[in-house]
Amino acid sequence: MRNLPSSLIVFSVLSLFSSVVVSLKPGECEVCVSVIDRFRATLSKEQAGDPKAIEKEFVKFCKPLKTKENRFCYFLGGTADAATGILGEMSKPLSWGMPSDKICEKLKKKDRQVCELTYEKQIDFSTVDFKKLKVKDLKKILSDWDETCDGCLEKSDFIKRIEEVKPLHVRTEL
């Protein structure tokens, strides 16, 4: 009988922790939340309450999207080349008025790749210290500018090349 109250306490504490829902961390699912917020703004009142209309409009919304946002649409089944579709997992909660971050939590449970998409960080070329960037990032800068770095072997070579072509690609406004 003496163990009954202590085991009851342990059971209560365990059940409390098991029922806690893990919410999204700040910055997590940024592409998902952004796309759903922007999509929600395009819907009329009539469309916003109808899951089938939401799905139809989402496919139209996805057509012009590029890069990460297009990949998000692909994961949900909003593109023509998508192999699977979980549009219903997005459209039903959206029709109920559920917040975008909560919709993304539900989508993450179905396909974790939805929340692995992140936007590329923008570089402020007026304040960036190229020596602190990784070579991969330096190569990406040159690639984005359609520039090559023939004979570049070390980080300092890439930095030198970026500094050479930077005036052609970055505006410095007063």
Secondary structure, 3 states (H helix, E strand, C coil): CCHHHHHHHHHHHHHHHHCCCCCCCCCCCHHHHHHHHHHHHHCCHHHHCCHHHHHHHHHHHHCCCCHHHHHHHHHHCCCCCCCCCCHHHHHHHHHHCCCHHHHHHHHHHHCCHHHHCCCCCCCCCCCCCHHHCCHHHHHHHHHHCCCCCCCCCCHHHHHHHHHHHHHHHCCCCC
